[in-house]
Amino acid sequence: MRVPLIVAHRIDAPASAVQWRAGPAIKLQLDAGQQDQVKKILDEHRAHLDQVHREAREKFDKEQEELQNAVRGVLHPDQQEKFQRFLERRR
């Protein structure tokens, strides 16, 4: 029996967030053998994708911190406090 499945992955989520679920995205009519093969492929790549995601996240976080520090550098103390509160609300 073929089951409609999709491979879903949020762009901001680690590779471990790859999920199998029926839905409106790319629908694949995989038989049981194909499901097993695709799952094996995903499992084989998961660790590397997780590592790539972590590295990208670290680079992004560092760049964002540098940007925020540069902005703080031009702000007056009262503005820096408002800016900090703004950043905290965004988290």
N, C-alpha and C positions, 0 to 999 in steps of 0.2 A: 504494500500500500504506500502511495506517495503522500507525503505530508507537506503542506505549504509552510515553508520556514524562511526566515530571513536572518541575516547576520546583521545585528545592530551594534553600532559602536558610537558612543558620544565622543565628539572631538576633544572634549576636556576631561575625559575619563581615562584611567589607565586601561591597558589592554585586557586586564582581567574583567572589565565591564562588558566584554564581548558577550552577547546573549543570543540565544536562540529563541525566537518567538514569532508567532504568526502576526502579520501586520501589513501596513500599506507600502512599506519600502520594497526593496528588491525581493520578490517572492521566488523562491526556488522550490521546485517540486522534486525533492530529494528522496530517493528510496533509502531504506535502512542502511545499506552498504555505503552509500554516498554520505549519509549523515555521519557514520562512524569515521569515514576518511576525512571529511571536513573537520570534524571535532579533533581528530588526531593532528591535523595540520595546524589548527588554532592552538592546541596545547603545545605543540613544538615551538611555535613562534611567540607564545605569550610572555615568557620570561624576557626575551629580547625586546619586545614591544614595551613591556613595563619599564625596562631600563631606559629605553629611548625617551619614554614619556617623563620619567623622573629627571633625566638630564635636561630635557627641554624646559620642564617646570622650574628647575634650579636656575637655568639661564634667564628665564622670564622673570622670576622673582628677584634676581640680582639686578637686572636691568630696571625693573620697576622701582626697586629701592633707590637706585642711583638717580632715577628721574625725580622721585619724591624728595630726595635730599637736595637736588638742584633747585627744585621749586622752593623748598624751605629756605634756601640760601638767599632768596630775593624777598622773602616775606618779613614783615615786622613781627615782633613777639606775639602780639595779639592775633595777628593773622595766622601765625604758625599754630597757635592753639586751635583756632577754627579749622585750619587745614587738617590737623591731627584728628579732631572729632569727626570731620567729614570722612577721613580714611577709615576710622574705626566703624562708622555706620555702614560702610560699604562691605565690610567683612562678613 
